[in-house]
Amino acid sequence: MRDDSPSKSIVSIGEALWDLFPDGARFGGAPANFACHAALLGSHVTMLSAVGKDAFGDEALGILRGTGVDVSLVQRHESVYTGTVGVDVDQSGKPSSVIHADAAWDRLRWTPEFEAVVAEADAIYFGTLGQRSPESRKAIIQTLQIAKRNGVQRVLDVNLRAPFFDNALIRESIAMATIVKLSDDEFQKVSQACELGELSDPMETLLALRQKFDLELVAMTRGAEGAVVVTRSEIIDQPGIPVRVCDTVGAGDAFTAALVVGLCSGDSVRSVVANACRVASVVCGYAGAIPSPAIPPQ
């Protein structure tokens, strides 16, 4: 990894889309949310994704640029639309969603330009959902192989959305990573997919996951209860930060962004995790995943 640049270089690869809430459309997609938050936290972020040549695609690029994300390698497609997701939010602020099929981000193609930006990065972020199509999965895997050859941290956000995953995808994605973030809602499925057995303590399971795949760090978010992080040398149980919740959309993405930016900057893991929970709590206090100043007026 590079360590000589004051502004760390991070690549985010995967879906950029729009969440269609009952009260209107909001920009989203875990990799896009992550990219925006990492840029807002001071990193140089390059987004590798695909959007349609439509109004949603134009607005998506505008929002990414508005937070400081480099969109020069985001691909535009005429034959498919920018991705959308139908979203409902329950009384506790927790979202449920239906992800619409055959979106532009399913048509992500690897290009030689990806190699130059990834080889010089400090970290690359990817998820499981972005691999739902064979074409995008191939592009993501090829990009991660370049990152591995160049010693770049590979950060997996486990983002399980039925029916777009299976046990093999979970295992293979973790095997490509050096850092893994998952939520407590995904914990059981990850444990089963990785054949970690019936360990009595979730902490033991996270430790077993880290050891089995020789990961540098595993982070599990727990909503209002904060997060637990295991590394090669320590276990951190970080309490949540009380906040009046508007909705929880994007909170996990903001947590991961703060985690990655802090780790790339060389801060202590304990302080990084505390700050990541603080950043996530701020996101819970406003509607949507990205703060409204980043969204251009209509």
MARRONU-754918 format. One record per residue (C-alpha): residue in one letter; residue number from 1; x, y, z. Coordinates in steps of 0.02 Angstrom, whole numbers, padded with zeros to 5 digits, always signed. Layout:
REM residues N
A; NUM; X; Y; Z
...
END
This chain:
REM residues 298
M; 1; +00000; +00000; +00000
R; 2; +00051; +00179; -00027
D; 3; +00097; +00273; +00132
D; 4; +00175; +00432; +00063
S; 5; +00018; +00529; +00014
P; 6; -00070; +00645; +00137
S; 7; -00235; +00610; +00048
K; 8; -00264; +00424; +00041
S; 9; -00321; +00349; -00123
I; 10; -00473; +00234; -00115
V; 11; -00566; +00144; -00254
S; 12; -00748; +00091; -00240
I; 13; -00816; -00034; -00365
G; 14; -00997; -00088; -00385
E; 15; -01173; -00023; -00394
A; 16; -01233; +00157; -00405
L; 17; -01422; +00168; -00401
W; 18; -01576; +00258; -00338
D; 19; -01682; +00204; -00189
L; 20; -01865; +00239; -00230
F; 21; -01943; +00283; -00062
P; 22; -02129; +00317; -00042
D; 23; -02089; +00503; -00028
G; 24; -01968; +00510; -00175
A; 25; -01804; +00448; -00250
R; 26; -01640; +00455; -00154
F; 27; -01467; +00417; -00219
G; 28; -01392; +00254; -00154
G; 29; -01301; +00091; -00181
A; 30; -01177; +00035; -00048
P; 31; -01019; +00065; -00153
A; 32; -01081; +00237; -00207
N; 33; -01129; +00283; -00028
F; 34; -00960; +00222; +00032
A; 35; -00872; +00324; -00102
C; 36; -00964; +00483; -00054
H; 37; -00929; +00465; +00132
A; 38; -00746; +00420; +00105
A; 39; -00725; +00574; -00004
L; 40; -00815; +00684; +00123
L; 41; -00692; +00617; +00253
G; 42; -00546; +00682; +00150
S; 43; -00490; +00537; +00041
H; 44; -00464; +00540; -00146
V; 45; -00596; +00418; -00206
T; 46; -00621; +00344; -00380
M; 47; -00787; +00262; -00421
L; 48; -00793; +00113; -00540
S; 49; -00974; +00084; -00588
A; 50; -01100; +00100; -00729
V; 51; -01256; +00206; -00749
G; 52; -01378; +00233; -00891
K; 53; -01384; +00379; -01010
D; 54; -01539; +00444; -00922
A; 55; -01590; +00575; -00794
F; 56; -01549; +00463; -00645
G; 57; -01377; +00431; -00719
D; 58; -01345; +00616; -00741
E; 59; -01401; +00653; -00563
A; 60; -01297; +00510; -00492
L; 61; -01139; +00577; -00573
G; 62; -01181; +00750; -00509
I; 63; -01199; +00690; -00330
L; 64; -01038; +00590; -00336
R; 65; -00945; +00740; -00406
G; 66; -01027; +00850; -00274
T; 67; -00946; +00750; -00135
G; 68; -00777; +00751; -00224
V; 69; -00781; +00577; -00301
D; 70; -00685; +00550; -00464
V; 71; -00814; +00484; -00590
S; 72; -00702; +00483; -00743
L; 73; -00710; +00291; -00752
V; 74; -00898; +00274; -00723
Q; 75; -00970; +00193; -00879
R; 76; -01129; +00254; -00967
H; 77; -01249; +00134; -01054
E; 78; -01383; +00176; -01182
S; 79; -01470; +00006; -01182
V; 80; -01504; -00010; -00994
Y; 81; -01565; +00110; -00862
T; 82; -01479; +00170; -00705
G; 83; -01517; +00048; -00563
T; 84; -01667; +00074; -00450
V; 85; -01730; -00007; -00289
G; 86; -01904; +00001; -00216
V; 87; -01887; +00042; -00030
D; 88; -02005; +00044; +00119
V; 89; -01954; +00100; +00294
D; 90; -02038; +00031; +00451
Q; 91; -02080; +00129; +00610
S; 92; -01906; +00097; +00683
G; 93; -01823; +00171; +00529
K; 94; -01763; +00003; +00461
P; 95; -01777; -00014; +00271
S; 96; -01837; -00160; +00165
S; 97; -01809; -00162; -00022
V; 98; -01842; -00241; -00191
I; 99; -01694; -00225; -00310
H; 100; -01747; -00205; -00491
A; 101; -01664; -00320; -00618
D; 102; -01549; -00286; -00767
A; 103; -01480; -00118; -00716
A; 104; -01331; -00025; -00788
W; 105; -01220; -00080; -00644
D; 106; -01250; -00260; -00698
R; 107; -01155; -00216; -00859
L; 108; -00993; -00156; -00781
R; 109; -00847; -00200; -00895
W; 110; -00664; -00211; -00847
T; 111; -00554; -00091; -00944
P; 112; -00364; -00066; -00941
E; 113; -00392; +00104; -00860
F; 114; -00447; +00014; -00702
E; 115; -00274; -00061; -00679
A; 116; -00181; +00104; -00662
V; 117; -00298; +00177; -00531
V; 118; -00312; +00016; -00429
A; 119; -00126; -00023; -00429
E; 120; -00089; +00146; -00348
A; 121; -00231; +00140; -00221
D; 122; -00219; +00118; -00033
A; 123; -00381; +00017; -00028
I; 124; -00519; -00048; -00139
Y; 125; -00698; -00074; -00078
F; 126; -00817; -00202; -00154
G; 127; -00976; -00293; -00105
T; 128; -01072; -00452; -00136
L; 129; -01225; -00373; -00218
G; 130; -01122; -00292; -00357
Q; 131; -01074; -00467; -00415
R; 132; -01250; -00526; -00454
S; 133; -01220; -00526; -00643
P; 134; -01082; -00630; -00724
E; 135; -01018; -00478; -00820
S; 136; -00997; -00366; -00668
R; 137; -00930; -00508; -00562
K; 138; -00795; -00542; -00691
A; 139; -00745; -00357; -00692
I; 140; -00740; -00349; -00503
I; 141; -00636; -00508; -00486
Q; 142; -00512; -00450; -00618
T; 143; -00494; -00283; -00529
L; 144; -00469; -00366; -00360
Q; 145; -00333; -00478; -00433
I; 146; -00238; -00322; -00485
A; 147; -00260; -00251; -00310
K; 148; -00194; -00411; -00233
R; 149; -00040; -00414; -00343
N; 150; -00002; -00236; -00289
G; 151; -00028; -00263; -00103
V; 152; -00185; -00154; -00095
Q; 153; -00305; -00178; +00050
R; 154; -00465; -00262; -00014
V; 155; -00618; -00217; +00088
L; 156; -00773; -00326; +00071
D; 157; -00942; -00261; +00126
V; 158; -01054; -00413; +00144
N; 159; -01218; -00349; +00071
L; 160; -01337; -00496; +00062
R; 161; -01495; -00461; -00036
A; 162; -01601; -00612; -00082
P; 163; -01598; -00692; -00206
F; 164; -01432; -00619; -00264
F; 165; -01312; -00726; -00163
D; 166; -01268; -00904; -00117
N; 167; -01143; -00987; -00001
A; 168; -01010; -00999; -00136
L; 169; -01020; -00813; -00174
I; 170; -01001; -00770; +00010
R; 171; -00849; -00884; +00032
E; 172; -00765; -00830; -00129
S; 173; -00791; -00646; -00091
I; 174; -00716; -00663; +00083
A; 175; -00569; -00757; +00010
M; 176; -00533; -00608; -00103
A; 177; -00531; -00485; +00043
T; 178; -00410; -00430; +00178
I; 179; -00543; -00337; +00279
V; 180; -00724; -00392; +00298
K; 181; -00872; -00293; +00363
L; 182; -01040; -00375; +00395
S; 183; -01195; -00335; +00497
D; 184; -01270; -00437; +00637
D; 185; -01417; -00475; +00520
E; 186; -01294; -00559; +00401
F; 187; -01193; -00647; +00536
Q; 188; -01285; -00813; +00534
K; 189; -01284; -00831; +00345
V; 190; -01097; -00792; +00337
S; 191; -01061; -00917; +00476
Q; 192; -01157; -01054; +00388
A; 193; -01083; -01015; +00217
C; 194; -00906; -01023; +00287
E; 195; -00942; -01184; +00384
L; 196; -00884; -01111; +00549
G; 197; -00985; -01233; +00652
E; 198; -01100; -01204; +00800
L; 199; -00989; -01095; +00909
S; 200; -01077; -01037; +01067
D; 201; -01011; -00859; +01066
P; 202; -01028; -00743; +00914
M; 203; -00857; -00672; +00958
E; 204; -00782; -00845; +00937
T; 205; -00863; -00856; +00766
L; 206; -00789; -00690; +00711
L; 207; -00618; -00745; +00773
A; 208; -00637; -00909; +00678
L; 209; -00687; -00815; +00520
R; 210; -00535; -00702; +00532
Q; 211; -00420; -00849; +00559
K; 212; -00494; -00963; +00426
F; 213; -00472; -00833; +00288
D; 214; -00315; -00752; +00362
L; 215; -00401; -00583; +00368
E; 216; -00322; -00429; +00442
L; 217; -00485; -00369; +00518
V; 218; -00668; -00418; +00534
A; 219; -00798; -00289; +00585
M; 220; -00979; -00328; +00630
T; 221; -01101; -00184; +00650
R; 222; -01245; -00207; +00773
G; 223; -01359; -00060; +00740
A; 224; -01393; +00040; +00898
E; 225; -01276; -00077; +00995
G; 226; -01121; -00016; +00901
A; 227; -00993; -00134; +00826
V; 228; -00870; -00271; +00868
V; 229; -00703; -00283; +00779
V; 230; -00573; -00421; +00785
T; 231; -00396; -00402; +00719
R; 232; -00240; -00510; +00727
S; 233; -00199; -00437; +00898
E; 234; -00355; -00368; +00982
I; 235; -00543; -00373; +01005
I; 236; -00641; -00210; +01013
D; 237; -00819; -00203; +01078
Q; 238; -00877; -00027; +01036
P; 239; -01045; +00030; +01110
G; 240; -01168; +00122; +01001
I; 241; -01194; +00309; +01009
P; 242; -01372; +00365; +01054
V; 243; -01457; +00462; +00916
R; 244; -01633; +00510; +00865
V; 245; -01657; +00400; +00712
C; 246; -01733; +00469; +00553
D; 247; -01686; +00313; +00455
T; 248; -01538; +00194; +00453
V; 249; -01510; +00196; +00264
G; 250; -01325; +00211; +00227
A; 251; -01267; +00203; +00407
G; 252; -01168; +00044; +00378
D; 253; -01088; +00118; +00222
A; 254; -01035; +00273; +00320
F; 255; -00964; +00160; +00457
T; 256; -00860; +00065; +00329
A; 257; -00799; +00226; +00248
A; 258; -00740; +00297; +00414
L; 259; -00661; +00130; +00458
V; 260; -00564; +00119; +00295
V; 261; -00510; +00301; +00293
G; 262; -00450; +00288; +00472
L; 263; -00355; +00126; +00444
C; 264; -00272; +00194; +00286
S; 265; -00218; +00346; +00386
G; 266; -00130; +00236; +00513
D; 267; -00239; +00283; +00662
S; 268; -00260; +00159; +00804
V; 269; -00395; +00030; +00770
R; 270; -00484; +00071; +00932
S; 271; -00499; +00255; +00890
V; 272; -00548; +00216; +00711
V; 273; -00691; +00103; +00766
A; 274; -00756; +00232; +00891
N; 275; -00756; +00365; +00755
A; 276; -00839; +00248; +00631
C; 277; -00984; +00221; +00752
R; 278; -00996; +00409; +00777
V; 279; -01004; +00441; +00590
A; 280; -01137; +00306; +00568
S; 281; -01242; +00383; +00706
V; 282; -01239; +00552; +00617
V; 283; -01307; +00470; +00458
C; 284; -01452; +00394; +00557
G; 285; -01506; +00570; +00602
Y; 286; -01551; +00624; +00426
A; 287; -01654; +00552; +00284
G; 288; -01560; +00447; +00157
A; 289; -01379; +00394; +00145
I; 290; -01295; +00556; +00093
P; 291; -01309; +00727; +00179
S; 292; -01424; +00844; +00083
P; 293; -01292; +00977; +00040
A; 294; -01211; +00847; -00074
I; 295; -01371; +00833; -00175
P; 296; -01389; +00969; -00306
P; 297; -01554; +01067; -00314
Q; 298; -01679; +01010; -00443
END
